[in-house]
Amino acid sequence: MTSLHDLSAIELLDAYRSKRLSPVEVTRELLVHIRRWEPHLHATYALEGDEAVAQAEASQARWLKGAPCGPLDGVPAMIKENIATQGVPTPLGTAATVLAPALRDAPPAARLREAGAVIMGKTTMPDYGMLSSGLSSFHKLARNP
């Protein structure tokens, strides 16, 4: 079988529909994969494992009832750190920002949630997204492929 992290959203949704996979199984496996590689890549910020599993459990309950809440229900997603997500600071890749939790989701994050996506966390970026090198004054050097 293909590794779960290689499956497309369409393949995941088909597997959820046919009950070959569950959102919880996929989310847990992806968290293991991320945690395995993160010490080498430094590509994530605010990885929300417990919250992601809770979102996946809610999705799984909907799939078991045959009532997914949207076109991405249970599909794991990461959001770039410059997109606000409620309760998480938005550092913009720089040590120059004040780390205050976002009051609400920015529209891209809100649309993903409405579609049922499992938001696992955020990916890092260089200062204000201005360099392609992965160099940031806030994060370690990202080796993001």
DSSP file (Angstrom, degrees, kcal/mol; ACC not computed):
  #  RESIDUE AA STRUCTURE BP1 BP2  ACC     N-H-->O    O-->H-N    N-H-->O    O-->H-N    TCO  KAPPA ALPHA  PHI   PSI    X-CA   Y-CA   Z-CA
    1    1 A M              0   0    0      0, 0.0     3,-0.1     0, 0.0     2,-0.1   0.000 360.0 360.0 360.0 145.4    0.0    0.0    0.0
    2    2 A T        -     0   0    0      1,-0.1     5,-0.1     2,-0.1     2,-0.0  -0.373 360.0 -94.4 -63.7 144.7    1.1    3.5   -0.7
    3    3 A S    >>  -     0   0    0      1,-0.1     3,-1.9     2,-0.1     4,-0.5  -0.353  31.9-122.5 -60.2 142.8    2.3    5.5    2.4
    4    4 A L  G >4 S+     0   0    0      1,-0.3     3,-1.2     2,-0.2    -1,-0.1   0.845 111.2  60.0 -59.3 -34.1   -0.6    7.5    3.8
    5    5 A H  G 34 S+     0   0    0      1,-0.2    -1,-0.3    24,-0.1    -2,-0.1   0.622 101.6  56.0 -71.6  -9.4    1.4   10.8    3.4
    6    6 A D  G <4 S+     0   0    0     -3,-1.9    -1,-0.2     2,-0.1    -2,-0.2   0.542  84.2 105.7 -94.1  -9.3    1.6   10.1   -0.3
    7    7 A L    <<  -     0   0    0     -3,-1.2     2,-0.1    -4,-0.5    -3,-0.0  -0.466  67.5-129.0 -75.6 141.8   -2.2    9.9   -0.8
    8    8 A S     >  -     0   0    0     -2,-0.2     4,-2.6     1,-0.1     5,-0.2  -0.331  27.1-104.8 -78.6 167.8   -4.1   12.7   -2.4
    9    9 A A  H  > S+     0   0    0      1,-0.2     4,-2.7     2,-0.2     5,-0.2   0.899 123.5  53.0 -59.5 -40.8   -7.1   14.3   -0.9
   10   10 A I  H  > S+     0   0    0      1,-0.2     4,-2.1     2,-0.2    -1,-0.2   0.911 109.9  47.6 -63.0 -42.2   -9.3   12.5   -3.5
   11   11 A E  H  > S+     0   0    0      2,-0.2     4,-2.2     1,-0.2    -2,-0.2   0.900 112.4  49.6 -65.9 -40.6   -7.7    9.2   -2.5
   12   12 A L  H  X S+     0   0    0     -4,-2.6     4,-2.5     2,-0.2     5,-0.2   0.941 110.6  49.3 -62.5 -46.9   -8.2    9.9    1.2
   13   13 A L  H  X S+     0   0    0     -4,-2.7     4,-2.6     1,-0.2    -1,-0.2   0.890 111.1  49.9 -61.4 -39.9  -11.9   10.9    0.7
   14   14 A D  H  X S+     0   0    0     -4,-2.1     4,-2.1    -5,-0.2    -1,-0.2   0.905 111.3  49.3 -63.6 -41.3  -12.5    7.7   -1.3
   15   15 A A  H  <>S+     0   0    0     -4,-2.2     5,-1.8     2,-0.2     6,-1.5   0.860 112.0  48.3 -67.5 -35.4  -10.9    5.6    1.4
   16   16 A Y  H ><5S+     0   0    0     -4,-2.5     3,-0.8     3,-0.2    -2,-0.2   0.926 110.8  51.2 -67.2 -44.3  -13.0    7.3    4.1
   17   17 A R  H 3<5S+     0   0    0     -4,-2.6    -2,-0.2     1,-0.3    -1,-0.2   0.893 116.0  40.2 -60.4 -40.7  -16.1    6.8    2.1
   18   18 A S  T 3<5S-     0   0    0     -4,-2.1    -1,-0.3    -5,-0.2    -2,-0.2   0.451 110.3-123.2 -89.1  -0.3  -15.4    3.1    1.7
   19   19 A K  T < 5S+     0   0    0     -3,-0.8    -3,-0.2    -4,-0.4    -4,-0.1   0.706  76.3 125.5  65.0  22.9  -14.1    2.8    5.3
   20   20 A R  S   <S+     0   0    0     -5,-1.8     2,-0.3    -6,-0.2    -4,-0.2   0.776  81.8  17.1 -75.6 -27.2  -10.7    1.5    4.2
   21   21 A L  S    S-     0   0    0     -6,-1.5    -2,-0.2    -9,-0.2    -1,-0.1  -0.935  73.0-143.6-136.9 160.5   -9.1    4.3    6.2
   22   22 A S     >  -     0   0    0     -2,-0.3     4,-2.3     1,-0.1     5,-0.2  -0.928  25.3-120.5-122.9 152.9  -10.3    6.6    8.9
   23   23 A P  H  > S+     0   0    0      0, 0.0     4,-2.6     0, 0.0     5,-0.2   0.846 115.2  53.7 -57.0 -34.1   -9.4   10.3    9.5
   24   24 A V  H  > S+     0   0    0     32,-0.3     4,-2.7     2,-0.2     5,-0.2   0.940 108.5  48.1 -67.3 -46.7   -8.0    9.3   12.9
   25   25 A E  H  > S+     0   0    0      1,-0.2     4,-2.1     2,-0.2    -1,-0.2   0.922 115.1  45.4 -58.2 -46.3   -5.7    6.7   11.5
   26   26 A V  H  X S+     0   0    0     -4,-2.3     4,-2.5     2,-0.2     5,-0.2   0.933 113.4  48.8 -65.6 -46.8   -4.5    9.0    8.8
   27   27 A T  H  X S+     0   0    0     -4,-2.6     4,-2.3    -5,-0.2    -2,-0.2   0.926 112.1  48.2 -61.6 -45.9   -3.9   12.0   11.2
   28   28 A R  H  X S+     0   0    0     -4,-2.7     4,-1.9     1,-0.2    -1,-0.2   0.920 112.8  48.3 -61.6 -43.3   -2.1    9.9   13.7
   29   29 A E  H  X S+     0   0    0     -4,-2.1     4,-2.2    -5,-0.2    -1,-0.2   0.897 111.4  50.2 -65.2 -39.7    0.2    8.4   11.0
   30   30 A L  H  X S+     0   0    0     -4,-2.5     4,-2.9     2,-0.2    -1,-0.2   0.879 107.6  53.6 -67.5 -36.4    0.9   11.8    9.5
   31   31 A L  H  X S+     0   0    0     -4,-2.3     4,-2.6     2,-0.2    -1,-0.2   0.905 108.9  49.3 -62.8 -40.3    1.8   13.2   13.0
   32   32 A V  H  X S+     0   0    0     -4,-1.9     4,-1.8     2,-0.2    -2,-0.2   0.930 112.5  48.3 -61.9 -45.3    4.3   10.3   13.4
   33   33 A H  H  X S+     0   0    0     -4,-2.2     4,-1.8     2,-0.2    -2,-0.2   0.922 112.9  47.2 -62.5 -45.3    5.8   11.1   10.0
   34   34 A I  H  X S+     0   0    0     -4,-2.9     4,-2.8     1,-0.2    -2,-0.2   0.940 112.1  49.6 -62.2 -47.1    6.0   14.8   10.7
   35   35 A R  H  < S+     0   0    0     -4,-2.6    -1,-0.2     1,-0.2    -2,-0.2   0.816 108.4  54.7 -64.4 -29.4    7.6   14.2   14.1
   36   36 A R  H  < S+     0   0    0     -4,-1.8    -1,-0.2    -5,-0.2    -2,-0.2   0.903 119.9  30.5 -67.7 -40.9   10.1   11.8   12.5
   37   37 A W  H >X S+     0   0    0     -4,-1.8     4,-2.3    -3,-0.2     3,-1.6   0.699  97.8  83.4 -94.6 -21.5   11.3   14.4    9.9
   38   38 A E  H 3X S+     0   0    0     -4,-2.8     4,-2.5     1,-0.3    -1,-0.2   0.854  84.0  59.7 -56.8 -39.8   10.8   17.7   11.8
   39   39 A P  H 34 S+     0   0    0      0, 0.0    -1,-0.3     0, 0.0    -2,-0.1   0.780 116.1  36.5 -60.4 -22.0   14.2   17.6   13.6
   40   40 A H  H <4 S+     0   0    0     -3,-1.6    -2,-0.2    -4,-0.1    -3,-0.1   0.797 126.3  35.0 -94.9 -35.3   15.8   17.5   10.2
   41   41 A L  H  < S-     0   0    0     -4,-2.3   102,-3.6   101,-0.1    -3,-0.2   0.828  74.7-156.3 -92.5 -34.9   13.6   19.8    8.2
   42   42 A H     <  +     0   0    0     -4,-2.5   102,-0.2    -5,-0.3    -4,-0.1   0.920  48.7 135.4  53.7  45.9   12.5   22.5   10.7
   43   43 A A        +     0   0    0    100,-0.1    81,-2.0    99,-0.1     2,-0.3   0.514  42.0  76.9-103.1  -7.5    9.4   23.0    8.5
   44   44 A T  E     -A  123   0A   0     79,-0.3     2,-0.4    -6,-0.1    79,-0.3  -0.815  47.7-175.0-113.9 150.2    6.6   23.2   11.1
   45   45 A Y  E    S+A  122   0A   0     77,-3.3    77,-2.2    -2,-0.3     3,-0.1  -0.996  74.9   4.0-133.4 135.4    5.4   25.9   13.5
   46   46 A A  S    S-     0   0    0     -2,-0.4     2,-0.4     1,-0.2    -1,-0.1   0.910  73.3-166.8  57.8  48.1    2.6   25.3   16.0
   47   47 A L        -     0   0    0     74,-0.2     2,-0.8     1,-0.1    74,-0.3  -0.560   3.7-159.7 -65.3 121.8    2.1   21.6   15.2
   48   48 A E     >  +     0   0    0     72,-3.4     4,-2.8    -2,-0.4     5,-0.2  -0.627  24.1 162.0-109.5  70.7   -1.2   20.9   17.0
   49   49 A G  H  > S+     0   0    0     -2,-0.8     4,-2.4     2,-0.2     5,-0.2   0.920  74.7  43.6 -60.3 -50.4   -1.2   17.1   17.4
   50   50 A D  H  > S+     0   0    0      1,-0.2     4,-2.1     2,-0.2    -1,-0.2   0.914 117.2  47.0 -63.8 -42.3   -3.9   16.8   20.1
   51   51 A E  H  > S+     0   0    0      2,-0.2     4,-2.5     1,-0.2    -1,-0.2   0.895 111.0  52.3 -65.9 -39.8   -6.2   19.3   18.4
   52   52 A A  H  X S+     0   0    0     -4,-2.8     4,-2.5    68,-0.2    -2,-0.2   0.918 109.6  48.7 -62.8 -43.1   -5.6   17.6   15.0
   53   53 A V  H  X S+     0   0    0     -4,-2.4     4,-2.6     2,-0.2    -1,-0.2   0.901 110.5  51.7 -63.9 -39.7   -6.6   14.2   16.5
   54   54 A A  H  X S+     0   0    0     -4,-2.1     4,-2.0     2,-0.2    -2,-0.2   0.915 111.0  47.4 -62.8 -42.4   -9.7   15.8   18.1
   55   55 A Q  H  X S+     0   0    0     -4,-2.5     4,-2.3     1,-0.2    -2,-0.2   0.910 112.2  50.5 -63.5 -41.3  -10.7   17.2   14.7
   56   56 A A  H  X S+     0   0    0     -4,-2.5     4,-3.0     2,-0.2   -32,-0.3   0.877 107.8  53.0 -64.9 -38.4  -10.1   13.8   13.1
   57   57 A E  H  X S+     0   0    0     -4,-2.6     4,-2.1     2,-0.2    -1,-0.2   0.907 109.6  48.4 -63.4 -41.3  -12.2   12.1   15.7
   58   58 A A  H  X S+     0   0    0     -4,-2.0     4,-1.8     2,-0.2    -2,-0.2   0.910 113.1  48.4 -64.4 -41.2  -15.1   14.5   14.9
   59   59 A S  H  X S+     0   0    0     -4,-2.3     4,-2.7     1,-0.2    -2,-0.2   0.929 109.1  52.7 -63.1 -45.3  -14.6   13.8   11.2
   60   60 A Q  H  X S+     0   0    0     -4,-3.0     4,-2.5     1,-0.2    -1,-0.2   0.896 106.8  52.7 -59.5 -40.7  -14.5   10.1   11.7
   61   61 A A  H  X S+     0   0    0     -4,-2.1     4,-1.2     2,-0.2    -1,-0.2   0.902 110.1  48.7 -61.3 -40.4  -17.8   10.3   13.6
   62   62 A R  H  <>S+     0   0    0     -4,-1.8     5,-3.0     1,-0.2     4,-0.5   0.926 111.1  49.4 -65.4 -43.6  -19.4   12.2   10.7
   63   63 A W  H ><5S+     0   0    0     -4,-2.7     3,-1.1     1,-0.2    -2,-0.2   0.891 107.2  55.0 -63.0 -38.9  -18.1    9.6    8.2
   64   64 A L  H 3<5S+     0   0    0     -4,-2.5    -1,-0.2     1,-0.3    -2,-0.2   0.813 109.7  47.3 -64.9 -28.1  -19.4    6.7   10.3
   65   65 A K  T 3<5S-     0   0    0     -4,-1.2    -1,-0.3    -3,-0.3    -2,-0.2   0.521 116.4-118.2 -84.9  -7.1  -22.9    8.4   10.1
   66   66 A G  T < 5S+     0   0    0     -3,-1.1    -3,-0.2    -4,-0.5    -2,-0.1   0.784  83.8 112.4  74.5  27.1  -22.5    8.9    6.4
   67   67 A A      < -     0   0    0     -5,-3.0    -4,-0.2    -6,-0.2    -3,-0.1  -0.485  43.7-177.5-134.1  64.3  -22.7   12.7    6.9
   68   68 A P        -     0   0    0      0, 0.0    48,-0.1     0, 0.0    -9,-0.1  -0.335  26.2-135.7 -60.7 147.4  -19.3   14.4    6.1
   69   69 A C  S    S-     0   0    0      1,-0.1    47,-0.2    47,-0.1   -10,-0.0   0.605  72.4 -12.3 -85.1 -10.8  -19.6   18.1    6.7
   70   70 A G  S >  S-     0   0    0     45,-0.2     3,-1.5    46,-0.1    45,-0.1  -0.979  82.2 -75.2-173.4 179.1  -17.8   19.3    3.6
   71   71 A P  T 3  S+     0   0    0      0, 0.0    45,-0.1     0, 0.0    44,-0.1   0.569 125.9  40.2 -71.2  -9.0  -15.7   18.3    0.6
   72   72 A L  T >  S+     0   0    0     43,-2.3     3,-2.7    40,-0.1    46,-0.2   0.122  76.8 158.0-120.7  19.5  -12.5   18.0    2.6
   73   73 A D  T <  S+     0   0    0     -3,-1.5    44,-0.2    42,-0.3    43,-0.2  -0.251  76.3   0.7 -56.8 116.6  -13.9   16.3    5.7
   74   74 A G  T 3  S+     0   0    0     42,-2.5    -1,-0.3     1,-0.3    43,-0.2   0.346  92.6 135.1  89.7  -4.5  -11.0   14.5    7.4
   75   75 A V    <   -     0   0    0     -3,-2.7    43,-2.3    41,-0.1    -1,-0.3  -0.667  55.7-126.4 -79.2 122.2   -8.3   15.6    4.9
   76   76 A P  E     +b  118   0A   0      0, 0.0     2,-0.3     0, 0.0    43,-0.2  -0.383  33.7 179.1 -68.7 145.4   -5.2   16.7    6.8
   77   77 A A  E     -b  119   0A   0     41,-2.7    43,-2.8    -2,-0.1    44,-0.6  -0.995  21.5-152.1-145.7 149.3   -3.8   20.2    6.0
   78   78 A M  E     -b  121   0A   0     -2,-0.3     2,-0.4    41,-0.2    44,-0.2  -0.924  17.0-148.9-116.1 148.6   -1.0   22.5    7.1
   79   79 A I  E     -b  122   0A   0     42,-2.1    44,-2.0    -2,-0.4     6,-0.0  -0.933  24.0-106.5-119.7 140.4   -1.3   26.2    6.8
   80   80 A K  E >   -b  123   0A   0     -2,-0.4     3,-2.2    42,-0.3    44,-0.2  -0.376  35.0-116.8 -62.7 144.7    1.5   28.7    6.2
   81   81 A E  T 3  S+     0   0    0     42,-2.3    11,-0.4     1,-0.3    -1,-0.1   0.644 109.9  66.8 -65.1 -15.0    2.3   30.6    9.4
   82   82 A N  T 3  S+     0   0    0     41,-0.2     2,-0.6     9,-0.1    -1,-0.3   0.512  83.0  86.9 -83.5  -2.4    1.3   34.0    7.9
   83   83 A I  S <  S-     0   0    0     -3,-2.2    -4,-0.1    23,-0.1     2,-0.1  -0.877  86.9-123.0 -96.3 118.4   -2.4   32.8    7.7
   84   84 A A        -     0   0    0     -2,-0.6    22,-2.7     6,-0.1     2,-0.4  -0.338  27.7-173.9 -65.6 135.7   -4.1   33.5   11.0
   85   85 A T    >   -     0   0    0      3,-0.5     3,-2.3    20,-0.2    17,-0.5  -1.000  39.6 -94.4-128.2 133.3   -5.7   30.7   12.9
   86   86 A Q  B 3  S+c  102   0B   0     -2,-0.4    17,-0.2     1,-0.3    19,-0.1  -0.119 106.4   9.4 -51.1 129.9   -7.6   31.4   16.0
   87   87 A G  T 3  S+     0   0    0     15,-3.2    -1,-0.3     1,-0.2    16,-0.1   0.332 105.5 101.4  86.7  -6.1   -5.6   31.1   19.2
   88   88 A V  S <  S-     0   0    0     -3,-2.3    14,-1.3    14,-0.1    -3,-0.5  -0.933  73.7-118.5-114.3 131.2   -2.2   30.7   17.6
   89   89 A P  B     -D  101   0C   0      0, 0.0    10,-0.1     0, 0.0    -4,-0.0  -0.282  17.5-141.8 -61.3 153.2    0.3   33.6   17.2
   90   90 A T        +     0   0    0     10,-0.6    10,-0.1     8,-0.3     8,-0.1  -0.813  23.7 174.2-119.5  87.0    1.2   34.6   13.7
   91   91 A P    >   -     0   0    0      0, 0.0     3,-1.9     0, 0.0     6,-0.3   0.639  31.2-141.3 -75.2 -13.3    5.0   35.4   13.8
   92   92 A L  T 3   -     0   0    0    -11,-0.4    36,-2.9     1,-0.3    37,-0.3   0.742  63.0 -70.3  60.0  22.7    5.3   36.0   10.0
   93   93 A G  T 3  S+     0   0    0     34,-0.2    45,-1.1     1,-0.2    44,-0.7   0.512 111.0 106.3  77.2   4.5    8.7   34.2   10.2
   94   94 A T    X   -     0   0    0     -3,-1.9     3,-1.0    43,-0.2    -1,-0.2  -0.910  68.4-142.8-125.3 146.5   10.3   37.0   12.1
   95   95 A A  T 3  S+     0   0    0     -2,-0.4     4,-0.1     1,-0.2    -1,-0.1   0.521  95.1  78.4 -75.0  -5.4   11.5   37.7   15.6
   96   96 A A  T 3  S+     0   0    0     -5,-0.1    -1,-0.2     2,-0.1     2,-0.2   0.523  76.2  90.4 -83.8  -6.0   10.3   41.3   15.2
   97   97 A T  S <  S-     0   0    0     -3,-1.0     2,-0.5    -6,-0.3    -5,-0.0  -0.588  80.6-116.7 -92.2 154.4    6.6   40.5   15.6
   98   98 A V        -     0   0    0     -2,-0.2     2,-1.6    -8,-0.1    -8,-0.3  -0.764  28.4-130.7 -83.8 129.0    4.6   40.5   18.9
   99   99 A L        +     0   0    0     -2,-0.5    -1,-0.1   -10,-0.1    -4,-0.0  -0.595  47.1 151.7 -87.8  82.8    3.4   36.9   19.6
  100  100 A A        -     0   0    0     -2,-1.6   -10,-0.6   -10,-0.1   -12,-0.1  -0.922  51.2-105.3-109.8 136.3   -0.3   37.5   20.4
  101  101 A P  B     -D   89   0C   0      0, 0.0     2,-0.1     0, 0.0   -15,-0.1  -0.324  40.6-106.9 -59.2 138.6   -2.8   34.7   19.6
  102  102 A A  B     -c   86   0B   0    -14,-1.3   -15,-3.2   -17,-0.5   -14,-0.1  -0.436  19.4-142.3 -65.9 139.1   -4.9   35.4   16.6
  103  103 A L  S    S-     0   0    0    -17,-0.2     2,-0.3     1,-0.1    -1,-0.1   0.764  77.1  -2.0 -75.6 -26.0   -8.5   36.4   17.5
  104  104 A R  S    S-     0   0    0    -19,-0.1     2,-0.2   -18,-0.0    -1,-0.1  -0.967  85.0 -81.5-156.1 166.9  -10.1   34.6   14.6
  105  105 A D        -     0   0    0     -2,-0.3   -20,-0.2   -20,-0.2   -21,-0.1  -0.522  42.0-122.5 -72.0 139.9   -9.2   32.5   11.6
  106  106 A A     >  -     0   0    0    -22,-2.7     4,-2.6    -2,-0.2     3,-0.5  -0.438  40.9 -94.4 -70.6 159.7   -8.2   34.3    8.4
  107  107 A P  H  > S+     0   0    0      0, 0.0     4,-2.7     0, 0.0     5,-0.2   0.849 123.6  53.0 -51.1 -43.0  -10.5   33.4    5.5
  108  108 A P  H  > S+     0   0    0      0, 0.0     4,-1.9     0, 0.0     5,-0.1   0.929 113.7  43.3 -61.3 -41.1   -8.3   30.6    4.0
  109  109 A A  H  > S+     0   0    0     -3,-0.5     4,-2.4   -25,-0.3     5,-0.2   0.909 113.7  51.6 -67.6 -41.6   -8.2   28.9    7.4
  110  110 A A  H  X S+     0   0    0     -4,-2.6     4,-2.6     1,-0.2    -1,-0.2   0.905 109.4  49.6 -62.2 -41.6  -11.9   29.4    8.0
  111  111 A R  H  X S+     0   0    0     -4,-2.7     4,-1.8    -5,-0.2    -1,-0.2   0.889 109.9  51.4 -66.5 -38.1  -12.8   28.0    4.5
  112  112 A L  H  <>S+     0   0    0     -4,-1.9     5,-2.2    -5,-0.2     4,-0.4   0.933 111.7  47.0 -62.6 -44.3  -10.6   24.9    5.2
  113  113 A R  H ><5S+     0   0    0     -4,-2.4     3,-1.5     1,-0.2    -2,-0.2   0.924 110.3  52.1 -62.7 -43.7  -12.4   24.3    8.6
  114  114 A E  H 3<5S+     0   0    0     -4,-2.6    -1,-0.2     1,-0.3    -2,-0.2   0.842 107.5  53.1 -60.8 -32.9  -15.8   24.8    7.0
  115  115 A A  T 3<5S-     0   0    0     -4,-1.8   -43,-2.3    -5,-0.2   -42,-0.3   0.523 122.1-109.4 -80.9  -5.4  -14.9   22.2    4.4
  116  116 A G  T < 5 +     0   0    0     -3,-1.5   -42,-2.5    -4,-0.4    -3,-0.2   0.499  60.6 159.1  93.7   5.3  -13.9   19.8    7.2
  117  117 A A      < -     0   0    0     -5,-2.2     2,-0.8   -44,-0.2    -1,-0.2  -0.268  44.1-123.6 -61.0 148.2  -10.2   19.7    6.8
  118  118 A V  E     - b   0  76A   0    -43,-2.3   -41,-2.7   -46,-0.2     2,-0.8  -0.855  22.9-149.6 -93.1 107.1   -8.1   18.6    9.8
  119  119 A I  E     + b   0  77A   0     -2,-0.8   -41,-0.2   -43,-0.2   -64,-0.1  -0.707  18.7 179.0 -84.3 111.6   -5.7   21.6   10.4
  120  120 A M  E     -     0   0A   0    -43,-2.8   -72,-3.4    -2,-0.8     2,-0.3   0.715  51.5 -74.0 -87.7 -23.5   -2.6   20.0   11.9
  121  121 A G  E     - b   0  78A   0    -44,-0.6   -42,-2.1   -74,-0.3     2,-0.3  -0.987  56.5 -63.1 159.6-156.4   -0.5   23.1   12.3
  122  122 A K  E     -Ab  45  79A   0    -77,-2.2   -77,-3.3    -2,-0.3     2,-0.3  -0.884  31.2-128.8-128.3 156.8    1.5   25.6   10.4
  123  123 A T  E     -Ab  44  80A   0    -44,-2.0   -42,-2.3    -2,-0.3   -79,-0.3  -0.824  32.0-112.4-104.7 147.9    4.5   25.6    8.2
  124  124 A T        -     0   0    0    -81,-2.0    -1,-0.1    -2,-0.3   -42,-0.1  -0.153  29.8-170.9 -73.9 168.1    7.4   28.0    8.7
  125  125 A M        -     0   0    0    -45,-0.1    14,-0.2   -44,-0.1     3,-0.2  -0.976  28.0 -98.3-151.7 159.4    8.5   30.8    6.5
  126  126 A P  S >  S-     0   0    0      0, 0.0     3,-2.9     0, 0.0    10,-0.3  -0.260  73.9 -51.2 -72.0 170.6   11.4   33.2    6.2
  127  127 A D  G >  S-     0   0    0      8,-0.9     3,-2.3     1,-0.3   -34,-0.2  -0.196 124.5 -19.9 -47.4 117.4   11.1   36.8    7.6
  128  128 A Y  G 3  S-     0   0    0    -36,-2.9    -1,-0.3     1,-0.3   -35,-0.2   0.624 112.4 -79.0  54.7  16.9    7.8   38.2    6.1
  129  129 A G  G <  S+     0   0    0     -3,-2.9    -1,-0.3   -37,-0.3    -2,-0.2   0.720  99.9 129.1  70.9  21.2    8.1   35.5    3.4
  130  130 A M    <   +     0   0    0     -3,-2.3     2,-0.3    -4,-0.0    -2,-0.1   0.574  53.7  57.7 -92.1  -9.1   10.7   37.6    1.6
  131  131 A L        -     0   0    0     -4,-0.2     3,-0.3     4,-0.2    -2,-0.0  -0.889  58.7-152.6-120.9 152.1   13.4   35.0    1.0
  132  132 A S  S    S+     0   0    0     -2,-0.3    -1,-0.1     1,-0.2    -2,-0.0   0.411  84.4  82.3 -95.7   1.2   13.5   31.7   -0.8
  133  133 A S  S    S-     0   0    0      2,-0.1    -1,-0.2     1,-0.1     3,-0.1   0.677  97.9-121.5 -81.3 -18.2   16.3   30.4    1.4
  134  134 A G        +     0   0    0      1,-0.3     8,-1.7    -3,-0.3     2,-0.4   0.505  62.6 147.2  84.7   5.5   14.2   29.3    4.4
  135  135 A L        +     0   0    0      6,-0.2    -8,-0.9    -8,-0.1     2,-0.3  -0.624  19.8 171.0 -79.9 128.8   16.3   31.7    6.6
  136  136 A S        -     0   0    0      3,-0.5   -42,-0.2    -2,-0.4   -43,-0.1  -0.988  41.0-144.9-139.7 144.3   14.3   33.2    9.4
  137  137 A S  S    S+     0   0    0    -44,-0.7   -43,-0.2    -2,-0.3    -1,-0.1   0.555 107.2  42.4 -82.0  -7.1   15.1   35.3   12.5
  138  138 A F  S    S+     0   0    0    -45,-1.1     2,-0.2     2,-0.1   -44,-0.2   0.775 115.6  40.8-104.3 -38.0   12.3   33.4   14.3
  139  139 A H  S    S-     0   0    0    -46,-0.4    -3,-0.5   -14,-0.2     3,-0.1  -0.651  87.6 -97.0-110.6 163.5   12.8   29.8   13.2
  140  140 A K        -     0   0    0     -2,-0.2     2,-0.2     1,-0.2    -1,-0.1  -0.362  67.5 -70.5 -66.3 161.1   15.8   27.5   12.6
  141  141 A L        -     0   0    0      1,-0.1     2,-0.3    -6,-0.1    -6,-0.2  -0.395  57.8-132.7 -58.2 120.8   16.8   27.2    9.0
  142  142 A A        -     0   0    0     -8,-1.7  -100,-0.2    -2,-0.2   -99,-0.1  -0.598  19.2-166.1 -82.0 135.8   14.1   25.3    7.2
  143  143 A R        +     0   0    0   -102,-3.6  -101,-0.1    -2,-0.3  -100,-0.1  -0.337  29.3 165.3-108.6  46.1   15.0   22.4    4.9
  144  144 A N              0   0    0   -103,-0.2    -2,-0.1  -102,-0.2  -102,-0.0  -0.515 360.0 360.0 -71.8 117.6   11.5   22.4    3.5
  145  145 A P              0   0    0      0, 0.0    -1,-0.2     0, 0.0  -104,-0.0   0.514 360.0 360.0 -66.7 360.0   11.5   20.4    0.3
